Amino acid sequence: MANSNSYLTTPTKTPSSRRNNQSQSKMQSHSQDPATSESRSRFEAYNRLQAAAVAFGEKLPIPEIVAIGGQSDGKSSLLEALLGFRFNVREVEMGTRRPLILQMVHDVSALEPRCRFQDEDSEEYGSPIVSATAVADVIRSRTEALLRKTKTAVSPKPIVMRAEYAHSPNLTIIDTPGFVLKAKKGEPETTPDEILSMVKSLASPPHRILLFLQQSSVEWCSSLWLDAVREIDSSFRRTIVVVSKFDNRLKEFNDRGEVDRYLSASGYLGENTRPYFVALPKDRSTVSNDEFRRQISQVDMDVIRHLREGVKGGFDEEKFRSHIGFGSLRDFLESELQKRYKDAAPATLALLEQRCSEVTDDMLRMDMKIQATSDVAHLRKAAMLYMASISNHVGALIDGAANPAPEQWGKTTEEERGESGIGSWPGVCLDIKPPNAVLRLYGGAAFERVIHEFRCAAYSIECPPVSREKVANILLAHAGRGGGKGVTEASAEIARTAARSWLAPLLDTACDRLAFVLGSLFEIALERNLNQNSESDEKKAENMDGYVGFHAALRNCYSRFVKNLAKQCKQLVRHHLDSVTSPYSMACYESDYHQGGAFGSYYKPNQASGIGSFCFELSDTGRDEPKKDQENIPPEKSKAQETTPGKGEETHITVPETPSPDQPCEIGYDLVKKEIGNGHHHDGGGARKRVARMGGNRNIQPLRIQNGGGGLLFGTTENGMKSSSAYTEICSSAAQHFARIREVLVERSVTSTLNSGFLTPCRDRLVVALGVDLFAVNDEKFMDMFVAPGAIDMLQNERQQLQKRQKILHSCLTEFKTVSRSL
């Protein structure tokens, strides 16, 4: 280890003075020390390993010192003092931008500092830089270039600088961005939080030593960043606390008791934590490196002199002297890092052997993959197995598989709407919120949620109002055909037209939303397949990563398959809509439909037995509001509404010859007159009996329709009450017809069609469909997916990176074996 005072003198090329002769002699004897030589070789081995780790993203437990603290707490000044020369690092302001890994190498032949920067994304170092200004410029330019590329204010990617100097210790320190309370002008407001998060990430690995700096003017009880350090290292077992700018505090000490209490920092850092107290030169004027180091030494001596002579009773030198001054901190950091290097060498050697073995296996697999690009039969087999695996994963996800984590890969209802580009249901003004809307779902669960959301949307739509002119055109046209069903047919036609106009867009939207849910399963299936391969070594040979053309073709085939399903389902549900809105459909007339007659029991949305699985609200909001998931579903019809008038009750109906939309209607759900006590039953034929049946689920109000003077004049009822106009009654009747059509369509046709049209093909036909599209081609066309521009090049680039990584790791392994023999 270097002598604590060796940094005070710079050796010269022509040692003409006695002082320089003594200094060079001291350094030569120091460099010839076997222990020092052994430490140097160990240090160099770790430095090369660190460079490899940065270049290839290796996560190796290399002992490292991480400097953390506030932006004005003196980290940059401490780094320059450790280096033994100034390079204007404070003016670079890299403390707010990128981490800087400083690899300080004690080299007696380096009479002037030699700084080299590791190339970005490479383990190689550039040419030496001597000028201090040039060093600062490189740090600044690299920082700005990366931040422009990533479009961020800070970046965790470090800059690696190797500094070889006769007055530098063998020490490596990672300088992190300084903590700040507020972002600088022009930076995002989130910059302070990003810096704090990045520093915590850099300091969290247990193999790293924390060098925490805090200036002496800050009391421990009011420290801004001490709590952040406790979050990283709660017991301070791997934290070195440095009180910077210690000379600012000296004038506040009056006696020995005050000094000793402050130096012990008892009550805040724990009994086993002993801070270091450091003061550095305040003069920032341009001076030579020799003068800079002389000033550092002078400040150390001034601090000790003041504690001894300027404070009554002095201080406890036996206890605190070893922790006061920059020289003490410098020696401790170097010795502590060497100790950690020595202790970690066996584990590092074992880990290197493991990594070298893994890289060798990766190289073999890559060679096999490159060789396979010319073997058509092998590629077809591997591609078929991979495609079948993806298809099986899609089926598993539809059937309820919950791997990978739905919290990460699932989507809420709002996210589905946003990402699919389908913001709302057409014609629905309400905010449809199906059960479990806030949960992240995918696969079969998300499919069922969309089905239920469609139900809610459909039941939110009522028959829209119709203009009087339209009613008059329909009504008069039907009346001209003769018979007594003009008003009934008119209201039914209005309902059918409204259903075709308003329900058709809902059906298309439901198909598009369901297609998006199924389309999203491709990425999840890829992730599921990747996880499965990582757990089973036997299936790694089927991994098709790197074949960009094949992956693109597989993705396109799957997307085309889902789009075709959506197109077919739209045609099917439109066919059901056309059927139920056909003039020959009995949905508008059969009152027995509500009793479960010709159509069976109908869907009652607010009964748990009819809703299906999605009646179970699993989100947190559902526990407090159990009925909220059905807010868009109409209530059950009351028993009073379903009661059919008894056969003993008699009705009296008078029908005008030619109806008018502004005259009272002859029939309707509230228009049939019941004459209580009248024993005579008017039998007006089948049409009138039909009318009586249609009004069976309504309360029948007395009404007398008169025909005076041969004209279409409607008077008032016997009690003087005016009857409703034909327009109002037709609209009311049309609304009920619309509701019947909607129930038949939603509950008896669409739901089962969507399930069988989407899910069944994905389970049963996906493998065949993808296989035909991908593999039912000749070899030349098939190979286009694998020899397309970029596919082979990407594999070759990956192999070159693996080869570089293998070479540097084997070199580090050989070096560490040599180091281990000397331990």
C-alpha positions in Angstrom: 0.0 0.0 0.0 1.2 3.5 -0.8 2.6 5.6 2.0 0.2 8.2 3.2 2.5 11.1 2.3 3.7 9.8 -1.0 1.1 12.0 -2.9 2.8 15.2 -1.6 5.6 15.1 -4.2 5.7 14.7 -7.9 8.7 12.9 -9.4 10.5 14.7 -12.2 12.2 13.3 -15.3 15.5 15.0 -14.2 15.9 14.6 -10.4 18.3 17.4 -9.9 17.3 18.1 -6.3 17.8 16.1 -3.2 14.1 16.2 -2.5 13.3 14.6 -5.8 16.0 11.9 -5.3 14.5 11.0 -2.0 11.0 10.9 -3.5 11.9 8.7 -6.4 13.9 6.3 -4.1 10.9 6.1 -1.9 8.5 5.2 -4.7 10.9 2.6 -6.2 11.3 0.9 -2.9 7.5 1.0 -2.5 6.9 -0.5 -5.9 9.4 -3.3 -5.2 7.6 -4.4 -2.0 6.1 -7.9 -2.7 3.0 -7.1 -0.7 2.5 -4.0 -2.8 3.1 -5.8 -6.0 0.6 -8.4 -5.0 -2.0 -5.8 -4.2 -1.4 -4.1 -7.5 -1.9 -7.3 -9.5 -5.1 -8.0 -7.6 -6.3 -4.4 -8.2 -5.6 -4.6 -11.9 -7.5 -7.9 -12.2 -10.5 -6.4 -10.6 -10.3 -3.3 -12.8 -10.3 -5.4 -15.9 -13.2 -7.4 -14.6 -15.1 -4.2 -13.8 -14.5 -3.0 -17.3 -15.9 -6.2 -18.7 -18.9 -6.0 -16.4 -19.7 -2.5 -17.6 -19.2 -3.4 -21.3 -21.3 -6.6 -21.4 -23.8 -5.8 -18.6 -22.4 -8.5 -16.4 -23.7 -8.4 -12.8 -20.6 -9.5 -10.8 -20.2 -9.0 -7.1 -17.1 -6.9 -7.5 -16.2 -4.9 -4.3 -16.7 -1.2 -5.2 -17.0 2.1 -3.4 -20.0 4.2 -4.2 -19.8 7.9 -3.3 -23.2 9.4 -2.4 -24.4 12.7 -1.0 -26.0 16.0 -1.7 -24.9 18.0 -4.8 -23.0 20.6 -2.7 -21.5 18.2 -0.1 -18.0 18.0 -1.6 -18.0 14.7 -3.5 -16.3 16.2 -6.5 -13.5 17.9 -4.4 -12.9 14.6 -2.6 -12.5 12.8 -5.9 -9.9 15.3 -7.2 -8.0 15.1 -3.9 -7.9 11.3 -4.2 -6.7 11.5 -7.8 -4.0 14.0 -6.8 -4.8 16.5 -9.6 -7.7 18.7 -10.6 -9.6 18.2 -13.8 -12.5 20.6 -13.3 -14.9 17.8 -12.5 -17.0 20.2 -10.4 -17.6 22.4 -13.5 -18.8 19.4 -15.5 -21.8 19.0 -13.3 -21.9 15.3 -14.1 -23.1 14.7 -10.6 -26.6 15.6 -11.8 -26.3 13.5 -15.0 -24.5 10.2 -15.1 -22.4 8.0 -12.7 -18.7 8.2 -13.2 -16.5 5.1 -12.4 -13.0 6.4 -11.5 -10.4 3.6 -11.7 -7.3 5.2 -10.0 -4.1 3.3 -10.6 -0.9 4.0 -8.7 1.8 4.0 -11.4 5.2 5.4 -10.5 6.1 5.8 -14.1 3.2 8.2 -14.7 4.9 11.5 -13.8 1.9 13.3 -15.3 -1.7 12.0 -15.0 -2.8 9.7 -17.9 -6.6 9.5 -18.2 -8.3 7.1 -20.6 -12.0 6.6 -21.1 -13.6 3.2 -21.8 -15.4 3.2 -25.1 -19.2 3.1 -24.9 -20.5 -0.5 -25.2 -17.0 -1.9 -25.3 -14.4 -3.1 -22.9 -11.6 -1.3 -24.8 -10.1 2.0 -23.6 -9.3 5.0 -25.8 -6.1 6.9 -26.1 -4.6 8.6 -23.1 -5.7 12.2 -22.3 -3.2 14.5 -20.5 -5.0 17.8 -20.5 -7.3 18.3 -17.5 -9.6 20.5 -19.6 -9.9 17.7 -22.2 -10.9 15.3 -19.5 -13.8 17.6 -18.4 -14.8 18.1 -22.1 -15.0 14.3 -22.7 -17.2 13.8 -19.6 -19.5 16.6 -20.7 -19.8 15.6 -24.3 -20.5 11.9 -23.5 -23.1 12.9 -20.9 -24.9 15.2 -23.3 -24.8 12.8 -26.2 -26.3 9.9 -24.2 -29.0 12.1 -22.7 -30.0 13.4 -26.1 -30.2 9.8 -27.3 -32.3 8.6 -24.4 -34.3 11.9 -24.1 -33.9 11.8 -20.3 -32.4 14.2 -17.7 -30.3 11.5 -16.0 -29.0 8.1 -17.0 -27.8 5.1 -14.9 -25.3 4.1 -17.6 -21.8 5.0 -16.2 -18.8 6.6 -17.7 -15.6 4.7 -17.0 -12.4 6.6 -16.6 -9.0 5.1 -15.8 -6.5 7.5 -14.3 -2.9 6.4 -14.0 -0.7 8.6 -11.9 2.2 8.4 -9.5 0.3 10.1 -6.8 -3.0 8.3 -7.1 -3.9 5.3 -4.8 -5.0 2.0 -6.1 -8.7 2.8 -5.7 -11.9 2.6 -7.6 -14.9 4.8 -6.7 -18.2 5.2 -8.4 -19.3 8.9 -8.2 -23.1 9.1 -8.3 -25.3 12.1 -9.2 -25.7 14.3 -6.2 -29.1 14.5 -4.4 -31.1 17.6 -5.2 -34.3 19.0 -3.8 -35.4 20.8 -6.9 -34.7 20.3 -10.6 -32.5 22.8 -12.4 -34.0 25.2 -15.0 -34.8 23.3 -18.2 -34.9 19.9 -16.5 -38.1 17.8 -15.8 -39.7 18.3 -12.4 -39.1 14.5 -11.7 -35.3 14.8 -11.9 -34.8 14.8 -8.1 -36.8 11.6 -7.7 -35.1 10.0 -10.7 -31.7 10.8 -9.2 -32.7 9.4 -5.8 -34.0 6.2 -7.3 -30.9 5.7 -9.5 -28.5 6.2 -6.6 -30.5 3.8 -4.5 -30.2 1.2 -7.3 -26.5 1.8 -7.6 -25.8 1.5 -3.9 -28.2 -1.3 -3.0 -26.0 -4.4 -4.0 -24.5 -5.8 -0.8 -21.0 -6.0 -2.3 -20.7 -2.2 -2.6 -19.3 0.1 0.1 -21.1 3.3 0.6 -19.1 6.5 1.0 -21.7 9.0 2.3 -20.6 12.7 2.5 -22.4 15.4 4.4 -21.0 18.8 5.1 -20.2 19.8 8.7 -22.6 22.7 8.8 -25.6 20.3 8.8 -26.6 18.8 12.1 -27.3 15.0 12.2 -30.8 15.5 13.5 -31.7 17.7 10.4 -29.8 15.7 7.8 -31.7 15.7 4.5 -30.2 12.5 3.1 -29.4 10.4 6.2 -32.7 8.7 6.0 -32.1 7.8 2.3 -28.8 6.1 3.4 -30.7 4.2 6.1 -33.1 2.8 3.5 -30.1 1.3 1.7 -28.0 0.2 4.7 -30.1 0.4 7.8 -27.3 -0.6 10.2 -24.4 1.3 8.5 -22.4 -1.9 8.3 -21.1 -1.1 4.8 -21.3 2.7 5.0 -18.3 5.0 5.5 -19.6 8.4 6.8 -17.5 11.4 5.8 -18.1 14.8 7.3 -16.9 17.3 4.6 -15.9 20.9 5.0 -14.9 20.2 8.6 -12.9 23.4 8.9 -16.2 25.4 8.8 -17.1 23.8 12.1 -13.9 24.3 14.0 -14.6 27.8 15.3 -17.8 26.6 17.1 -15.8 24.3 19.5 -14.9 25.8 22.9 -13.8 22.9 25.0 -12.8 19.3 24.7 -16.2 18.0 25.7 -17.9 19.7 22.8 -15.3 18.4 20.3 -15.5 14.8 21.6 -19.3 14.8 21.5 -19.4 16.0 18.0 -16.7 13.6 16.8 -18.4 10.6 18.3 -21.8 11.4 16.6 -23.4 9.3 19.2 -27.2 8.9 19.1 -27.5 9.2 15.3 -25.1 6.8 13.5 -24.9 4.0 16.1 -22.0 3.1 18.4 -20.1 1.1 15.8 -20.1 3.9 13.1 -17.1 6.3 13.3 -17.3 9.2 10.8 -14.2 10.6 9.0 -13.8 14.4 9.2 -12.2 16.0 6.2 -11.4 19.5 5.0 -10.0 20.4 1.6 -8.5 23.6 0.1 -11.1 26.2 -0.7 -9.0 28.0 -3.2 -10.2 27.1 -6.7 -7.6 29.1 -8.6 -5.4 27.4 -11.2 -2.4 25.9 -9.4 0.1 23.2 -10.3 -0.5 19.6 -9.2 2.3 19.8 -6.7 0.8 22.9 -5.2 -2.6 21.3 -5.0 -1.3 18.3 -3.0 0.7 20.6 -0.8 -2.4 22.6 0.0 -4.3 19.4 0.9 -1.5 18.4 3.3 -1.4 21.9 4.8 -5.2 21.9 5.5 -4.9 18.6 7.3 -2.1 20.0 9.5 -4.1 23.2 10.2 -7.1 21.2 11.4 -5.1 19.1 13.8 -3.2 22.2 15.1 -6.5 23.9 15.8 -8.0 21.0 17.6 -4.9 20.7 19.8 -4.2 24.4 20.4 -7.4 26.3 19.6 -9.8 24.2 21.8 -9.5 24.2 25.5 -8.3 20.8 26.6 -7.7 19.6 23.0 -9.5 16.4 21.9 -9.3 12.7 22.5 -6.5 12.0 20.0 -6.2 8.3 20.8 -9.8 7.7 19.9 -10.4 10.2 17.1 -7.0 11.1 15.5 -7.1 8.2 13.0 -10.4 9.6 11.6 -9.4 13.2 11.1 -7.9 14.5 7.9 -7.9 13.6 4.2 -4.8 11.5 4.5 -6.4 9.2 7.1 -9.5 8.7 4.9 -7.4 8.0 1.8 -5.3 5.3 3.5 -8.4 3.7 5.0 -10.3 3.6 1.7 -7.3 2.0 -0.1 -6.7 -0.6 2.6 -10.4 -1.4 3.0 -10.9 -2.0 -0.7 -7.8 -4.2 -0.9 -9.2 -6.2 2.0 -12.5 -6.6 0.3 -10.8 -7.6 -3.0 -8.8 -10.3 -1.2 -11.8 -11.7 0.6 -13.9 -11.8 -2.5 -11.3 -13.4 -4.8 -12.4 -17.1 -4.2 -16.1 -16.3 -4.8 -15.2 -14.2 -7.8 -13.1 -17.0 -9.3 -16.0 -19.5 -8.9 -18.5 -17.1 -10.5 -16.1 -16.5 -13.4 -15.8 -20.2 -14.1 -19.6 -20.4 -14.1 -20.0 -17.5 -16.4 -17.4 -18.8 -18.8 -19.2 -22.2 -18.9 -22.5 -20.4 -19.6 -21.0 -18.3 -22.4 -19.5 -21.4 -24.0 -22.9 -23.1 -24.0 -24.5 -20.0 -25.6 -21.8 -20.0 -28.3 -22.6 -23.7 -29.1 -26.3 -22.9 -29.4 -25.7 -19.9 -31.5 -23.5 -21.9 -33.9 -26.2 -24.6 -34.2 -28.8 -21.9 -34.9 -26.6 -20.3 -37.6 -25.9 -23.8 -39.1 -29.6 -24.6 -39.1 -30.4 -21.7 -41.4 -29.2 -23.8 -44.3 -31.1 -27.0 -43.1 -34.6 -26.6 -44.4 -35.9 -29.8 -42.8 -34.6 -28.8 -39.4 -36.0 -25.3 -39.7 -39.4 -26.6 -40.7 -39.5 -28.9 -37.7 -38.3 -26.3 -35.2 -40.7 -23.7 -36.7 -43.7 -26.1 -36.5 -42.9 -27.0 -32.9 -42.6 -23.3 -32.0 -45.8 -22.4 -33.7 -47.7 -25.3 -32.1 -46.3 -24.2 -28.7 -47.6 -20.6 -29.2 -51.0 -21.9 -30.3 -51.3 -24.1 -27.2 -50.4 -21.2 -25.0 -53.2 -19.1 -26.6 -55.6 -21.9 -25.9 -54.4 -22.2 -22.3 -54.9 -18.5 -21.8 -58.4 -18.7 -23.2 -59.2 -21.5 -20.8 -58.1 -19.5 -17.8 -54.3 -19.8 -17.4 -52.9 -17.0 -15.1 -49.3 -17.1 -16.1 -47.6 -14.7 -16.8 -48.8 -12.4 -14.0 -52.1 -10.7 -15.0 -51.0 -7.7 -12.9 -48.4 -7.0 -15.5 -49.8 -8.3 -18.7 -53.6 -7.9 -18.2 -55.7 -4.8 -18.9 -58.5 -3.0 -17.2 -61.6 -2.1 -19.2 -60.4 1.4 -19.6 -57.0 0.2 -20.9 -58.8 -2.1 -23.4 -60.9 0.7 -24.7 -58.0 3.1 -25.1 -55.5 0.7 -26.7 -58.1 -0.8 -29.0 -59.2 2.6 -30.2 -62.8 1.9 -29.4 -63.6 4.4 -26.7 -67.3 3.9 -26.1 -70.3 1.9 -27.3 -72.1 3.6 -30.2 -75.4 5.1 -29.3 -74.8 4.7 -25.5 -74.5 7.8 -23.5 -73.9 6.1 -20.2 -70.5 5.1 -18.9 -70.7 1.3 -19.1 -68.8 -0.3 -16.2 -69.1 -4.1 -16.2 -68.2 -6.1 -13.1 -64.4 -6.4 -12.5 -63.8 -3.4 -14.8 -60.8 -2.2 -12.7 -59.1 -5.6 -12.6 -56.3 -6.5 -15.0 -57.6 -9.5 -17.0 -56.6 -11.3 -20.2 -57.7 -14.3 -22.1 -61.0 -16.0 -21.4 -61.7 -13.8 -18.4 -61.3 -10.6 -20.5 -63.4 -12.1 -23.2 -66.3 -12.8 -20.8 -66.0 -9.3 -19.4 -66.5 -7.8 -22.8 -69.5 -10.0 -23.4 -71.1 -8.8 -20.2 -70.2 -5.2 -21.1 -72.0 -5.7 -24.4 -75.1 -6.9 -22.5 -75.0 -3.8 -20.3 -74.6 -1.5 -23.4 -77.5 -3.2 -25.2 -79.9 -2.9 -22.3 -78.9 0.8 -22.0 -80.4 1.6 -25.4 -84.2 2.3 -25.6 -86.3 2.7 -28.8 -85.5 6.2 -30.0 -88.3 8.8 -30.6 -89.8 8.8 -34.1 -91.1 11.9 -35.9 -94.9 12.3 -36.5 -94.3 12.4 -40.3 -92.6 9.0 -40.2 -95.3 7.5 -38.0 -98.0 8.9 -40.4 -96.2 7.5 -43.5 -96.0 4.0 -41.9 -99.4 4.0 -40.3 -101.4 5.2 -43.3 -99.5 2.9 -45.6 -100.4 -0.1 -43.5 -104.0 1.1 -43.1 -104.4 1.2 -46.8 -103.8 -2.6 -47.0 -106.9 -3.3 -45.1 -107.5 -5.4 -42.0 -107.5 -4.3 -38.5 -103.7 -4.6 -37.7 -102.5 -1.3 -39.0 -101.3 0.2 -35.8 -99.8 -3.0 -34.6 -97.8 -3.4 -37.8 -96.8 0.2 -37.8 -95.4 0.0 -34.2 -93.6 -3.3 -35.1 -92.1 -1.8 -38.2 -90.8 1.2 -36.2 -89.2 -1.2 -33.6 -87.6 -3.3 -36.3 -86.1 -0.3 -38.0 -84.8 1.1 -34.7 -83.3 -2.3 -33.8 -81.5 -2.5 -37.1 -80.2 1.0 -36.9 -79.1 1.1 -33.2 -78.2 -2.5 -32.4 -76.1 -3.2 -35.5 -73.3 -0.8 -34.5 -73.2 -2.4 -31.0 -72.7 -5.9 -32.6 -69.9 -4.6 -34.7 -68.2 -3.0 -31.7 -68.6 -6.1 -29.6 -66.8 -8.1 -32.4 -64.0 -5.6 -32.6 -63.5 -5.5 -28.9 -63.4 -9.3 -28.6 -60.9 -9.4 -31.5 -58.6 -7.0 -29.7 -58.8 -9.2 -26.6 -57.8 -12.2 -28.6 -55.1 -10.3 -30.6 -53.5 -9.3 -27.3 -52.9 -12.9 -26.4 -50.1 -13.3 -29.0 -47.6 -11.3 -26.9 -48.7 -13.0 -23.7 -48.3 -16.4 -25.4 -44.7 -15.4 -26.4 -43.9 -14.4 -22.9 -45.5 -17.6 -21.5 -43.5 -19.7 -23.9 -40.2 -17.9 -23.0 -40.9 -18.5 -19.3 -41.5 -22.2 -20.0 -38.3 -22.5 -22.0 -36.3 -20.9 -19.3 -37.6 -23.4 -16.8 -37.0 -26.4 -19.0 -33.5 -26.8 -20.6 -34.8 -29.5 -22.9 -37.0 -27.0 -24.8 -34.3 -24.4 -25.4 -33.5 -26.0 -28.8 -37.0 -24.9 -30.1 -36.3 -21.3 -29.3 -36.7 -19.3 -32.5 -35.3 -16.0 -31.2 -33.3 -14.1 -33.8 -35.4 -15.2 -36.7 -37.0 -11.8 -37.3 -38.7 -12.8 -40.6 -40.3 -15.9 -39.1 -41.6 -14.0 -36.0 -43.1 -11.3 -38.3 -44.8 -13.9 -40.5 -46.1 -15.8 -37.4 -47.5 -12.6 -35.9 -49.1 -11.6 -39.2 -50.7 -15.0 -39.6 -52.2 -14.8 -36.1 -53.4 -11.3 -36.6 -55.0 -12.3 -39.9 -56.7 -15.3 -38.3 -58.3 -13.2 -35.6 -59.4 -10.6 -38.1 -61.1 -13.3 -40.2 -62.9 -14.6 -37.1 -64.1 -11.0 -36.3 -65.3 -10.7 -39.9 -67.2 -14.0 -39.8 -68.7 -13.2 -36.4 -70.0 -9.9 -37.7 -71.7 -11.6 -40.5 -73.2 -14.2 -38.2 -74.6 -11.7 -35.6 -75.9 -9.5 -38.5 -77.7 -12.5 -39.8 -79.3 -13.0 -36.4 -80.2 -9.3 -36.3 -81.8 -9.6 -39.7 -83.8 -12.7 -38.6 -85.2 -11.2 -35.5 -86.1 -8.0 -37.2 -87.7 -9.7 -40.2 -91.5 -9.0 -40.7 -92.0 -12.8 -40.4 -90.4 -12.9 -36.9 -92.9 -13.4 -34.1 -90.7 -11.6 -31.6 -92.9 -8.4 -31.8 -96.2 -10.2 -31.3 -95.8 -13.2 -29.1 -96.9 -12.2 -25.6 -96.3 -15.8 -24.6 -92.6 -15.1 -25.1 -92.6 -13.4 -21.6 -94.1 -16.5 -20.1 -91.6 -18.8 -21.6 -93.8 -20.0 -24.4 -92.6 -20.5 -27.9 -89.2 -19.0 -27.1 -88.6 -20.5 -23.7 -87.7 -18.5 -20.6 -86.2 -15.1 -21.4 -83.2 -13.4 -19.9 -83.7 -11.5 -16.7 -80.7 -9.3 -16.2 -81.0 -8.7 -12.5 -81.2 -12.4 -11.6 -78.0 -14.1 -10.7 -79.0 -17.2 -12.5 -79.2 -15.5 -15.8 -76.1 -13.3 -15.8 -73.5 -16.0 -15.8 -70.1 -15.9 -14.2 -69.7 -12.2 -14.4 -72.3 -11.5 -11.8 -69.4 -12.0 -9.3 -67.8 -8.7 -8.7 -64.2 -9.4 -7.6 -62.9 -5.9 -7.5 -62.7 -3.9 -4.2 -65.6 -1.6 -5.2 -67.9 -4.5 -5.6 -67.9 -5.3 -1.9 -69.3 -2.0 -1.0 -71.8 -1.7 -3.9 -73.0 -5.2 -4.7 -75.6 -3.9 -7.2 -73.5 -1.4 -9.0 -72.5 -3.9 -11.7 -76.0 -4.1 -12.9 -76.7 -0.4 -13.1 -77.1 -0.6 -16.9 -79.5 -3.5 -16.9 -83.3 -2.8 -16.8 -85.2 -4.2 -13.8 -87.5 -7.2 -13.8 -91.0 -6.7 -15.0 -93.4 -6.8 -12.0 -95.9 -9.5 -11.6 -98.6 -6.9 -12.1 -97.2 -6.2 -15.5 -97.1 -9.8 -16.5 -100.7 -10.6 -15.5 -103.0 -11.3 -18.3 -106.6 -10.2 -17.9 -109.0 -13.0 -17.0 -111.3 -14.6 -19.5 -114.3 -13.4 -17.5 -113.5 -9.8 -18.2 -115.1 -8.5 -21.3 -113.8 -5.8 -23.6 -115.5 -3.5 -26.0 -113.5 -2.3 -28.9 -114.5 0.1 -31.7 -112.1 0.6 -34.5 -112.1 3.6 -36.9 -111.9 2.8 -40.6 -108.9 5.0 -41.3 -106.5 5.9 -38.5 -104.6 9.1 -38.2 -101.4 9.8 -36.1 -103.1 12.8 -34.4 -106.3 10.9 -33.4 -106.7 8.5 -30.6 -105.7 5.0 -31.5 -108.1 2.1 -31.6 -105.7 -0.3 -30.0 -102.6 -0.4 -27.9 -101.2 -1.5 -24.5 -103.3 1.1 -22.7 -106.2 1.6 -25.1 -108.6 -1.4 -24.8 -111.7 -0.5 -23.0 -113.1 -2.8 -20.4 -116.8 -2.4 -19.5 -117.3 -3.9 -16.1 -120.7 -5.5 -15.8 -121.4 -5.6 -19.5 -122.4 -9.1 -20.3 -122.3 -8.7 -24.0 -119.0 -9.7 -25.7 -118.3 -8.0 -28.9 -116.7 -10.5 -31.2 -115.1 -8.4 -33.9 -113.1 -11.3 -35.4 -109.6 -12.7 -35.1 -108.0 -9.3 -35.3 -109.8 -8.0 -32.3 -109.0 -11.0 -30.2 -105.4 -10.6 -31.2 -105.5 -7.0 -29.9 -106.9 -8.2 -26.6 -104.1 -10.6 -26.2 -101.5 -8.1 -27.0 -102.7 -5.8 -24.2 -102.6 -8.6 -21.7 -99.7 -7.4 -19.8 -100.9 -3.8 -19.5 -103.5 -2.2 -17.3 -106.5 -1.6 -19.6 -108.1 1.8 -19.4 -111.7 2.6 -20.4 -111.9 4.2 -23.8 -114.7 4.7 -26.2 -113.9 5.5 -29.8 -116.6 7.3 -31.8 -117.1 7.8 -35.5 -119.2 10.8 -36.2 -120.3 12.2 -39.6 -118.4 9.6 -41.5 -115.1 11.5 -40.9 -112.0 10.5 -38.9 -113.0 12.4 -35.8 -112.2 11.1 -32.4 -114.2 12.4 -29.5 -113.6 12.0 -25.7 -114.4 9.2 -23.3 -117.6 9.1 -21.4 -116.1 10.6 -18.3 -114.8 13.6 -20.3 -111.1 12.5 -20.3 -109.2 12.9 -23.5 -107.5 9.8 -24.8 -103.9 9.7 -25.9 -103.2 10.3 -29.6 -102.3 7.5 -31.9 -98.8 8.9 -32.2 -98.1 8.5 -28.5 -99.5 5.0 -28.3 -97.7 3.8 -31.4 -94.4 5.1 -29.9 -95.2 3.3 -26.6 -96.0 0.1 -28.4 -92.9 0.4 -30.6 -90.7 0.7 -27.5 -92.1 -2.6 -26.1 -91.5 -4.3 -29.4 -88.0 -3.0 -29.5 -87.3 -4.4 -26.0 -88.6 -7.8 -27.1 -86.3 -7.8 -30.1 -83.3 -6.7 -28.0 -83.9 -9.5 -25.5 -84.2 -12.2 -28.1 -81.1 -11.0 -29.9 -78.9 -10.5 -26.9 -79.9 -13.6 -24.9 -80.8 -16.2 -27.4 -78.5 -15.4 -30.4 -75.5 -13.2 -30.0 -73.9 -14.5 -26.8 -73.6 -18.1 -27.9 -72.6 -17.0 -31.5 -69.7 -14.9 -30.2 -68.4 -17.7 -28.0 -68.6 -20.3 -30.7 -67.4 -17.9 -33.4 -64.3 -16.7 -31.5 -63.2 -19.1 -28.8 -63.9 -22.4 -30.5 -61.8 -21.7 -33.6 -59.0 -20.4 -31.4 -59.0 -23.7 -29.5 -59.6 -26.1 -32.4 -58.4 -24.5 -35.6 -55.6 -22.1 -34.7 -52.8 -24.6 -35.1 -54.1 -25.8 -38.5 -54.7 -22.3 -39.8 -51.3 -21.0 -38.8 -49.6 -24.2 -40.1 -51.3 -23.9 -43.6 -50.3 -20.2 -43.9 -46.7 -20.7 -42.8 -45.7 -24.1 -44.0 -47.9 -25.0 -47.1 -45.3 -23.3 -49.3 -42.3 -24.5 -51.2 -38.8 -24.5 -49.6 -37.7 -21.3 -51.4 -40.6 -19.3 -50.1 -40.3 -20.9 -46.7 -36.6 -20.0 -46.4 -37.4 -16.3 -47.2 -38.6 -16.0 -43.6 -35.1 -17.1 -42.3 -32.7 -15.5 -44.8 -34.6 -12.2 -45.0 -32.5 -9.1 -44.7 -31.5 -8.7 -41.0 -32.2 -12.3 -39.8 -28.8 -13.9 -40.5 -27.0 -10.6 -39.8 -28.6 -10.4 -36.4 -27.5 -13.9 -35.5 -24.0 -13.2 -36.7 -23.9 -10.0 -34.6 -25.1 -11.9 -31.5 -22.3 -14.4 -32.1 -19.7 -11.8 -32.3 -20.8 -10.2 -29.1 -20.8 -13.6 -27.4 -17.3 -14.2 -28.8 -16.0 -10.9 -27.3 -17.7 -11.7 -24.0 -16.2 -15.2 -24.0 -12.7 -13.8 -24.7 -12.7 -11.2 -22.0 -14.2 -13.5 -19.4 -11.7 -16.2 -20.1 -8.9 -13.6 -19.8 -10.3 -12.5 -16.5 -10.6 -16.1 -15.3 -6.9 -16.8 -16.2 -5.9 -13.6 -14.4 -7.9 -14.4 -11.2 -6.4 -17.9 -11.1 -3.0 -16.4 -11.0 -4.1 -13.9 -8.3 -5.7 -16.7 -6.3 -2.4 -18.7 -6.2 -0.7 -15.8 -4.4 -3.4 -15.5 -1.7 
